[in-house]
Amino acid sequence: MSIQSTSTSEREMLIERLTLLTRRVPKSVLSGSVQSAVVWKEQAVKATKLIGNPRSSSRDLQDLVNKLEAWG
């Protein structure tokens, strides 16, 4: 397995995880303040843009996965 295919499969897994994280608003956001909802929404929109960008790096995707998982 080459480095390229390894990073591609890792990237695909991160994209799949981000897609799942942005489909549902976490309970902490639903029961939280307006400010927390705005911050979560901004992160979710950024994640959606990265998912659609074929040039997004695995590092950027992983960073957003970590940020969105912290809300859960």
Secondary structure by P-SEA (a helix, b strand, c coil): ccaaaaaaaaaaaaaaaaaaaaaccccccccccaaaaaaaaaaaaaaaaaaacccccaaaaaaaaaaaaaac
